[in-house]
Amino acid sequence: MAENRDALEESLRLYETQLEQVIEALSSDGSSEELILLQENLQELITLTKESLDSSKSERNNDDPLAEEYALFKAELENEISNEDDESAEADESLQDELNCLVGSKCRAPFSEKWSDGANCSYHNALIMSIDSSDSLDNVKVKVLFVNPTCQEMLPCPYFLDGECRFSDIQCRFCHGHDVNFADLKEYMEPDFSALKEKTTVLAKDNDNLWKRATITALILENNQCCVRFDSGHKQDVIIDIHNTLPLGKSEESSTYEDQQSKRVEKDYDFKEHQAMLVEKTLTEPAPSAKLGEWEKYTNSIGSKLMASMGYIAGTGLGKHGEGRLEPITATVLPPGKSLDHCMELREAAGGDPNLFNAEKLQKKIKRKMLANLRNKKKRAAVQEQKSNDVFSFLNKSIAGNSSPQTTSTEDDALLKQSSTKALNVKELKICGDMQKKDYELMVLREKLSRQKSNTVGHNTLKKKINVLESELNTMRSKLNDVYKEKNYRQTLKELTEF
């Protein structure tokens, strides 16, 4: 029986698939009579197959007496489940409607500064801006705007309220709404302006739209104004509207005072415990060779007193947990009037000797020796030049013929030594210019020589001129080298004589 029913269900699925294909074919070609006839036949087959399945189900139910009761039980169970789903959906809708009605209502919301990590939490009057619904009432999040902002993080962004803020919630330095749990909200506290009187502590709105702690100095009831003096920022009294003040209740003032007192006591206790820990840690370490700040007995410094006022205990290490150094930094006496680079060079030259003056004396001694050696070398070179015959100078004079007489090398050296540095630079520039001209003339003559036949009168004449120019260039190079030597000698002498 079950096999026949499965076969009928499979045939029914096949007929329905074929019927869908025929309908698709008719949509593209609706005038085909064969397709229309096939569609009618398939519809009849589907109807007959469904009737056969229904009859087989009724026969099966008649054979099994519990099947009918099970079917009734199953139908009743499905009906109850659907009713429960409808009731839960209606409850969720009603909860969502109630939460949406809270948008725009007043409340008191918690707020804590970012630097406090949630430790210093206080409640402030606020408006519910939006609600982020959730499946559970404990997980509902609301976004609020504070009515009396006391810091920059609470101040609503004016551009965000107009929908024109170009920054995101994180980037904007103003508040785009503060997220809090719905369960953390408290009832809104209406300000009691009738309790205002002189010397009453209130929160007053300042020029920067922040509400700051102030004290009422006078009331101007006919104009609904009051005169307040802010605890910080203003040195004079300011006249503001009464509605721009928020009276602080006694309960708030007392709770705030108690919180401050308890925090102060806890801080004192922690500080004393921390000091005891530092002292105990110091006792287990070897004693330092010198006391930190001992040099202050020779001066009028107050560094140790300032450190003691900030919690430093004499004999303990520097740092919050006493992990710093115990011994003072040894003072190093540096040579007066010298740069730090020079002092660092002396320290490297000292090779670990703490007395830099010894290194400076050693450096001066080495420089004096180098200077004496340089002078002796210069004298020996001058004597050698006087005694020696310059073969090349003799040849240059012989080839030059009637050219202007040249001064000797010794005379040139004497003139160079008597010349100033500026005169040496001018001489160097003049020699370089003359050499460029001679090089150009030599290039022209060599070009002309290349066009002449050898062993002719013109060829021999050009060759003599070229030899003369080359000798003059050699003389100029020699003079230029002498100028360079003199300049280098003066530069070296200057470096050695500067201490």
NORZIVEN-V288606 format. One record per residue. N is the residue number from 0. PHI is phi in radians with two decimals (NA if undefined). PSI is psi in radians with two decimals (none if undefined). OMEGA is omega in whole degrees, -180 to 180 (NA if undefined). Layout:
n={N:N}
phi={PHI:PHI}
psi={PSI:PSI}
omega={OMEGA:OMEGA}
This chain:
n={0:1:2:3:4:5:6:7:8:9:10:11:12:13:14:15:16:17:18:19:20:21:22:23:24:25:26:27:28:29:30:31:32:33:34:35:36:37:38:39:40:41:42:43:44:45:46:47:48:49:50:51:52:53:54:55:56:57:58:59:60:61:62:63:64:65:66:67:68:69:70:71:72:73:74:75:76:77:78:79:80:81:82:83:84:85:86:87:88:89:90:91:92:93:94:95:96:97:98:99:100:101:102:103:104:105:106:107:108:109:110:111:112:113:114:115:116:117:118:119:120:121:122:123:124:125:126:127:128:129:130:131:132:133:134:135:136:137:138:139:140:141:142:143:144:145:146:147:148:149:150:151:152:153:154:155:156:157:158:159:160:161:162:163:164:165:166:167:168:169:170:171:172:173:174:175:176:177:178:179:180:181:182:183:184:185:186:187:188:189:190:191:192:193:194:195:196:197:198:199:200:201:202:203:204:205:206:207:208:209:210:211:212:213:214:215:216:217:218:219:220:221:222:223:224:225:226:227:228:229:230:231:232:233:234:235:236:237:238:239:240:241:242:243:244:245:246:247:248:249:250:251:252:253:254:255:256:257:258:259:260:261:262:263:264:265:266:267:268:269:270:271:272:273:274:275:276:277:278:279:280:281:282:283:284:285:286:287:288:289:290:291:292:293:294:295:296:297:298:299:300:301:302:303:304:305:306:307:308:309:310:311:312:313:314:315:316:317:318:319:320:321:322:323:324:325:326:327:328:329:330:331:332:333:334:335:336:337:338:339:340:341:342:343:344:345:346:347:348:349:350:351:352:353:354:355:356:357:358:359:360:361:362:363:364:365:366:367:368:369:370:371:372:373:374:375:376:377:378:379:380:381:382:383:384:385:386:387:388:389:390:391:392:393:394:395:396:397:398:399:400:401:402:403:404:405:406:407:408:409:410:411:412:413:414:415:416:417:418:419:420:421:422:423:424:425:426:427:428:429:430:431:432:433:434:435:436:437:438:439:440:441:442:443:444:445:446:447:448:449:450:451:452:453:454:455:456:457:458:459:460:461:462:463:464:465:466:467:468:469:470:471:472:473:474:475:476:477:478:479:480:481:482:483:484:485:486:487:488:489:490:491:492:493:494:495:496:497:498}
phi={NA:-1.19:-1.17:-1.10:-1.14:-1.13:-1.13:-1.11:-1.13:-1.15:-1.12:-1.11:-1.11:-1.14:-1.10:-1.13:-1.12:-1.12:-1.11:-1.09:-1.13:-1.15:-1.13:-1.12:-1.16:-1.18:-1.14:-1.52:-2.38:-1.40:-1.66:-1.39:-1.26:-1.13:-1.15:-1.12:-1.12:-1.12:-1.10:-1.12:-1.13:-1.13:-1.09:-1.13:-1.10:-1.10:-1.12:-1.13:-1.13:-1.10:-1.11:-1.13:-1.12:-1.13:-1.16:-1.19:-1.18:-1.15:-1.12:-1.16:-1.19:-1.19:-1.23:-1.86:-1.23:-1.48:-1.14:-1.16:-1.11:-1.11:-1.14:-1.13:-1.10:-1.14:-1.15:-1.14:-1.12:-1.11:-1.16:-1.15:-1.09:-1.14:-1.15:-1.12:-1.09:-1.14:-1.16:-1.15:-1.12:-1.14:-1.16:-1.11:-1.13:-1.17:-1.12:-1.11:-1.13:-1.13:-1.16:-1.14:-1.19:-1.38:-1.11:1.64:-1.46:-1.62:-2.80:-2.10:-2.05:-1.37:-2.63:-2.42:-1.15:-1.12:-1.26:-1.52:0.99:1.41:-1.33:-1.80:-1.79:-2.42:-1.76:-2.39:-1.14:-2.65:-2.02:-1.32:-1.64:-2.73:-2.26:-1.78:-1.23:-2.55:-1.16:-1.96:-1.17:-1.27:-1.75:-1.27:-1.86:-2.18:-1.95:-2.12:-2.07:-1.40:-1.41:-2.10:-1.19:-1.88:-2.57:-1.11:-1.24:-1.64:-1.25:-1.12:-1.37:-1.16:-1.30:-1.18:-1.14:-1.56:1.31:-2.10:-1.30:-1.58:-1.88:-1.39:-1.09:-1.47:-1.35:-1.26:-1.42:-1.75:-1.62:-1.76:2.13:-1.83:-1.49:-2.44:-1.32:-1.10:-1.23:-1.52:-1.27:-2.15:-1.23:-1.13:-1.83:-1.23:-1.22:-1.75:-1.27:-1.22:-1.49:-1.27:-2.72:-1.13:1.17:-1.54:-1.49:-2.40:-1.76:-2.08:-1.41:-1.62:-1.14:-1.56:1.18:-1.69:-1.64:-2.12:-1.24:-2.60:-2.20:-1.32:-1.80:-2.81:-1.98:-2.07:-1.20:-1.12:-1.89:0.93:-2.25:-2.57:-1.88:-2.16:-2.22:-1.25:-1.17:-2.59:1.79:-1.96:-1.69:-2.03:-1.27:-2.20:-1.66:-2.36:-1.28:-1.10:-1.24:-1.63:-2.14:-2.26:-1.10:-1.64:-1.22:-1.12:-1.12:-1.17:-1.11:-1.19:-1.14:-1.11:-1.14:-1.13:-1.08:-1.12:-1.14:-1.13:-1.16:-1.15:-1.14:-1.09:-1.15:-1.11:-1.12:-1.10:-1.15:-1.13:-1.13:-1.15:-1.10:-1.10:-1.13:-1.14:-1.12:-1.11:-1.17:-1.21:-1.15:-1.49:-1.85:-1.15:-1.22:-1.25:-1.29:-2.40:-1.45:-1.22:1.56:-1.16:-1.19:-1.21:-1.24:-1.67:-2.24:-1.86:-1.26:-2.18:-1.07:-1.14:-1.16:-1.13:-1.13:-1.15:-1.17:-1.62:1.89:-1.31:-1.86:-1.06:1.71:-1.66:-1.31:-1.27:1.80:-1.10:-1.86:1.19:-1.57:-1.41:-1.26:-1.75:-1.60:-1.24:-1.28:-1.22:-1.30:-1.95:-1.47:-1.82:-1.07:-1.24:1.29:-1.96:-1.32:-1.15:-1.09:-1.13:-1.14:-1.17:-1.11:-1.12:-1.15:-1.17:-1.24:-1.19:1.16:1.70:-1.30:-1.16:-1.50:-1.29:-1.17:-1.11:-1.14:-1.17:-1.10:-1.12:-1.12:-1.10:-1.11:-1.14:-1.18:-1.11:-1.10:-1.12:-1.15:-1.13:-1.12:-1.16:-1.16:-1.09:-1.12:-1.14:-1.14:-1.10:-1.16:-1.16:-1.12:-1.14:-1.21:-1.17:-1.37:-1.45:-1.70:-1.49:-1.11:-1.20:-1.14:-1.09:-1.13:-1.07:-1.16:-1.18:-1.27:-1.12:1.23:-1.52:-1.19:-1.12:-1.13:-1.69:-1.30:-1.27:-1.12:-1.16:-1.13:-1.08:-1.09:-1.12:-1.13:-1.12:-1.17:-1.43:-1.34:-1.42:-1.11:-1.12:-1.12:-1.11:-1.12:-1.12:-1.10:-1.08:-1.11:-1.16:-1.12:-1.11:-1.12:-1.12:-1.15:-1.11:-1.10:-1.10:-1.08:-1.14:-1.07:-1.12:-1.13:-1.12:-1.11:-1.15:-1.15:-1.16:-1.11:-1.17:-1.61:-1.63:-1.39:-1.23:1.10:-1.88:-1.11:-1.09:-1.10:-1.16:-1.13:-1.11:-1.18:-1.11:-1.08:-1.13:-1.11:-1.11:-1.11:-1.13:-1.14:-1.12:-1.11:-1.11:-1.11:-1.11:-1.12:-1.11:-1.12:-1.12:-1.13:-1.10:-1.11:-1.08:-1.09:-1.12:-1.15:-1.13:-1.10:-1.15:-1.15:-1.13:-1.11:-1.16:-1.17:-1.34:-1.55:-1.61:-1.99}
psi={-0.73:-0.59:-0.70:-0.72:-0.69:-0.68:-0.71:-0.73:-0.69:-0.71:-0.66:-0.75:-0.67:-0.76:-0.73:-0.66:-0.77:-0.66:-0.70:-0.71:-0.68:-0.70:-0.68:-0.70:-0.65:-0.53:-0.54:-0.57:1.52:-0.11:0.05:2.07:-0.57:-0.72:-0.67:-0.76:-0.71:-0.65:-0.76:-0.71:-0.73:-0.68:-0.71:-0.72:-0.72:-0.71:-0.79:-0.69:-0.72:-0.69:-0.69:-0.70:-0.71:-0.71:-0.65:-0.61:-0.71:-0.69:-0.68:-0.65:-0.63:-0.59:-0.61:1.94:-0.42:-0.23:-0.69:-0.76:-0.69:-0.68:-0.71:-0.73:-0.72:-0.71:-0.70:-0.70:-0.74:-0.61:-0.73:-0.71:-0.73:-0.63:-0.72:-0.70:-0.69:-0.70:-0.74:-0.66:-0.71:-0.66:-0.72:-0.71:-0.71:-0.67:-0.73:-0.69:-0.72:-0.70:-0.69:-0.52:-0.34:-0.22:2.21:-0.11:2.82:2.65:-3.10:2.16:2.57:2.62:2.47:2.52:2.68:-0.64:-0.30:-0.18:0.65:0.03:-0.67:1.43:2.34:2.74:2.46:2.65:2.43:2.93:2.37:2.13:-0.78:2.87:2.28:1.76:2.72:2.97:-0.56:2.53:-0.48:-0.37:0.13:2.25:2.43:2.63:2.18:2.73:2.28:2.38:-0.63:1.29:2.32:-0.07:2.98:-0.57:-0.36:-0.26:2.12:2.50:2.09:-0.55:-0.55:-0.66:-0.52:-0.03:0.44:0.16:2.28:-0.05:2.74:3.07:-0.53:-0.68:-0.54:2.39:-0.12:3.06:2.24:0.24:2.33:2.19:2.23:2.84:2.48:-0.57:-0.33:-0.10:2.59:2.98:2.49:2.42:1.92:2.33:2.37:1.61:-0.30:-0.35:0.03:2.34:3.06:2.55:0.36:2.39:2.23:2.97:2.17:2.55:2.15:-3.14:-0.45:0.29:0.20:2.51:2.10:2.75:2.31:2.97:2.32:2.21:-0.42:2.64:2.35:1.41:-0.57:-0.45:0.16:0.77:2.90:2.77:2.14:2.77:2.07:2.55:-0.44:2.58:-0.82:2.39:-0.25:2.85:2.60:2.38:2.15:2.92:2.58:-0.60:-0.17:0.34:2.67:1.86:2.39:2.14:2.84:-0.61:-0.68:-0.77:-0.74:-0.71:-0.69:-0.73:-0.73:-0.71:-0.74:-0.72:-0.76:-0.68:-0.66:-0.70:-0.76:-0.69:-0.73:-0.72:-0.78:-0.65:-0.76:-0.71:-0.67:-0.71:-0.73:-0.66:-0.70:-0.74:-0.74:-0.66:-0.64:-0.58:-0.46:-0.08:2.70:2.59:2.46:2.71:-0.45:2.62:2.38:2.13:0.18:-0.47:-0.22:-0.24:-0.27:-0.10:-3.10:0.42:2.70:0.39:-0.74:-0.65:-0.71:-0.71:-0.68:-0.66:-0.41:0.10:0.09:2.39:2.20:2.32:-0.26:2.88:2.80:2.79:2.91:-0.69:0.28:0.44:-0.03:-2.99:2.62:-0.60:2.51:2.76:2.27:2.27:2.35:2.18:2.13:2.70:2.36:2.54:0.27:2.60:2.87:-0.60:-0.73:-0.70:-0.65:-0.64:-0.68:-0.67:-0.69:-0.67:-0.46:-0.50:0.70:-0.12:2.10:-0.39:1.83:-0.32:-0.59:-0.72:-0.64:-0.71:-0.71:-0.70:-0.74:-0.69:-0.73:-0.69:-0.65:-0.72:-0.75:-0.68:-0.73:-0.71:-0.67:-0.72:-0.74:-0.70:-0.68:-0.72:-0.76:-0.66:-0.68:-0.74:-0.70:-0.63:-0.62:-0.66:-0.56:2.61:2.21:1.82:-0.68:-0.62:-0.69:-0.75:-0.73:-0.72:-0.67:-0.73:-0.66:-0.51:-1.94:0.29:2.89:2.43:2.45:2.56:2.67:2.88:-0.62:-0.73:-0.69:-0.74:-0.70:-0.74:-0.71:-0.69:-0.55:-0.29:2.65:2.98:-0.65:-0.74:-0.63:-0.72:-0.71:-0.75:-0.72:-0.76:-0.72:-0.75:-0.72:-0.70:-0.75:-0.65:-0.64:-0.73:-0.79:-0.67:-0.71:-0.79:-0.70:-0.67:-0.72:-0.78:-0.71:-0.60:-0.72:-0.67:-0.59:-0.36:-0.13:2.62:2.56:2.67:0.49:2.92:-0.80:-0.71:-0.78:-0.66:-0.81:-0.60:-0.68:-0.75:-0.68:-0.71:-0.70:-0.79:-0.68:-0.70:-0.69:-0.70:-0.68:-0.70:-0.76:-0.68:-0.66:-0.76:-0.71:-0.68:-0.65:-0.70:-0.76:-0.72:-0.76:-0.72:-0.74:-0.67:-0.77:-0.67:-0.75:-0.71:-0.66:-0.72:-0.62:-0.48:-0.15:2.13:none}
omega={-180:180:178:-179:178:179:178:180:178:178:180:178:179:180:-180:177:179:179:177:179:179:180:177:179:178:179:178:180:-175:-176:-179:-180:-180:179:179:179:178:178:180:-180:179:178:177:179:179:180:-180:-180:178:178:179:178:180:-180:179:177:-180:177:180:179:179:179:-178:-178:-179:-177:-179:179:178:179:178:179:180:179:179:179:178:179:179:179:179:178:179:178:179:-180:179:178:178:179:178:180:179:177:179:179:179:179:179:178:-179:180:-178:179:-178:179:172:-174:178:177:177:180:180:-177:-177:-180:177:-178:-177:-176:179:-178:-179:176:-176:175:177:-175:179:-178:176:-174:179:-179:-178:-180:-180:-177:-179:178:177:177:-174:172:-175:-178:-179:-178:-179:177:-175:-178:-180:-174:-179:179:-179:180:179:179:177:-180:-176:-179:-177:-176:177:-179:-178:-175:-177:-179:174:-174:173:-177:-178:-178:177:175:180:-179:-179:-179:176:-177:-179:-180:179:178:179:-178:180:-179:-179:175:-178:-179:175:178:-178:166:-177:-179:-179:-178:179:177:175:180:-174:-179:-177:179:180:178:179:178:176:-171:-178:179:-177:-180:177:179:-176:174:-179:179:180:175:-177:176:-179:178:-179:178:180:178:-178:-179:175:175:177:180:176:-180:-180:-179:180:-180:-179:179:178:180:180:178:180:180:-179:178:180:179:179:-180:178:180:179:-179:179:179:179:178:179:178:180:180:179:179:-178:-178:-179:-178:179:-178:179:-179:180:-180:179:-179:-179:-179:-178:178:177:-176:176:-176:-180:-178:-179:179:178:178:179:178:178:173:-179:179:-179:-180:178:180:178:179:-177:-178:177:-177:-178:-175:179:-177:180:177:-179:179:179:179:-179:177:-178:176:-179:180:179:177:179:179:178:176:177:-180:177:179:-178:178:179:178:-178:-179:-178:180:176:178:179:177:180:178:179:180:180:-180:178:178:180:179:179:178:180:179:178:178:179:180:180:179:180:178:-180:179:178:-176:-174:176:180:-178:-177:177:178:179:180:179:-179:-178:-177:177:-175:180:-177:-178:179:176:-179:-179:-180:179:178:179:179:179:180:-180:-180:-177:176:179:178:179:177:179:178:-180:178:179:-179:180:179:178:178:180:177:178:-180:178:179:178:180:179:179:-180:179:176:177:-179:-180:-180:-179:175:-179:179:173:-179:180:180:-179:179:179:-179:177:179:179:179:179:-180:179:178:177:178:178:178:179:179:178:178:180:177:177:178:179:179:-180:179:178:178:180:179:178:179:180:180:-178:-178:178:-180:NA}
